[in-house]
Amino acid sequence: MYFDTHAHYDDEWFDADREALIASLPAAGVDLVVNVGCNEATSEASIALAHKYPFVYAAVGWHPHDAQSWTADSADMIRAWARDEKVVAIGEIGLDYHYDLAWKQTQQEVLEAQLCLAEELGLPVVIHDREAHGDCMDILRRHPSVRGEFHCYSGSAEMAKEILSWGWYLGFNGAITMQGARRALEVLESMPTDRMLLETDCPYLAPMPRTDGKRNDSRKLPRVAEVIAQVRHTSPELVAKVCMENGKRFFGIE
């Protein structure tokens, strides 16, 4: 019933119970998961998880926090990974000016390189954009043929309108249950139904109220669907169904 379009089950937070947790997801109503890479090691780990579990797929790429580790060989790595049938996107890629873990110019250059790869390989992209809206949009406008989604959308309604006009998607997770989520809720209220994606970004952004600790996982998606349903005056079941269809269409999963 649920499609977690953005997870990080390779993260060390899952070291103690990773296999048991992932194996339990179908019984908990989670039918599909995309595990998203952030660098060489996590992209390879995402592919390994995708081959271990039939309902798991992989995205590969360099996160802006890891932009400094991009080398002359990184593009060829992505090309090689993209030949794997379980790889469905390049991501997560983008810009992050909040933590300043990589120089802005380096982040921008690595984003440009991966957008060019997306054009070459015909894969969609998963965008991470934190406190870098203007630069991110300027770079994306230079690649109009790329298909993509903004994960954990945090921009304005005006920005969302432009992104949606490109035919792109917006991903929402536990962040919409927290204080300060007003802009995301406003976007959700009026955006097209066929452009919404559900995600967790687990192990991060566990939805409120946190009743069983701070670690997030795909079993908490119903809480996100519940908030979206309240905003859109519909049922969580319908939200889950529509977002499942949207995710399969976006990632090209039969």
C-alpha positions, 0 to 999 in steps of 0.5 A: 500500500505504501511506497517509501520513495526516499530511505537510507537503510544503509545508515549505521542507525540500522546496523543492529536490526537492518535485515529484520526491519527491512524484511518486516516491511511488506507485512507492515504495508510497505510495498516498495522502497527506494534506498538513496545513495549519497556517495560511492560507499552508500550508492554501492550499499543501496544497490546491494540492498536492492538486490537482496530485497525484491521490493527495494530499488536504488538511487545513486549519486553524490549528496552535496555534503559529499561533494568534496569526495567527487573525483574524475572517476565518479561520473564513470561510477554512476554510468556503471551503476546505471546499467543495473536494472535495480537503479532507478534514479540519480540521487540524492544530489543538489545543494545544501548551504545550511551546514557548509560541509562543502564549498558552494562552488564545488557543490554547484559543479558536482550538481551540474555534472550529475544533471548532465549524467541524468540527461545522458543516461535518461534517469530522473534525479532526486534533488536535495535543496536546503537553504539554496533555493535560488542557486538550485533553481538557476542550475536546474533551469539550464537542464530542461530535459531532466526529469526529477523530484524535490525530496523533503520539499521546503520551498515556497508555493511560488517555487513549487508552481514553477517546479510542477510546471516542469512536470516534476514531483515533490516529496513529503515526509515527517517534516510536515508534522513538525512546527514550521511546516506551514509552507509545505502544508500550503503547497500540499493543499493546492498542488496536483494530486499526481505530483505528490510522493511519500517518503521518510528520509529514514532514519531521519525526520521521524514524524511527530509525535515521536512515541518510540524514539527518534529513529524513523523507518518506513512503517511511519509513513501512515502518519505522513499520509494522515497529515496530507489527507487532513490538508487535502480533505481526503483519506490516508488510504487514498493518499497512499494509493495515489502516491504509490502510483505516482512513485511507480510512474516517476521511477519507471517501476512496473 
